[in-house]
Amino acid sequence: MTVQAHLESLEKKHVALEEELHSLMASPSRKDTDIADCKRRKLRIKDEIQRLKSSVH
């Protein structure tokens, strides 16, 4: 997999997690631990995206 393809894949996952986070936050039966977990996963992907972008430039 090329770096660009990997970046695109990570960006799609990041968008999906953003949508999941909005859904969790809108749910009346949400759990704070689920929201925190989603935010952590989203942040890990964002960090990976930044790391890959900085290594390419």
C-alpha positions, 0 to 999 in steps of 0.5 A, a space after each residue: 500500500 502506498 503512503 497516499 493510499 494509507 493516508 486516504 484510508 486513515 482519513 476515511 476512518 477518521 471521518 467515520 469515527 467523527 460520525 460515530 462520535 456525533 451519533 454517540 453524543 446524540 444518543 440519550 443512552 450514551 456512556 461516557 466511556 464509549 465517547 472517550 474511547 471513540 475520541 481516543 481512537 479518533 485522536 490516534 488516527 489523527 496523529 498517525 495522519 499527521 505523522 505520515 504527512 510530515 514524513 512525506 514532506 
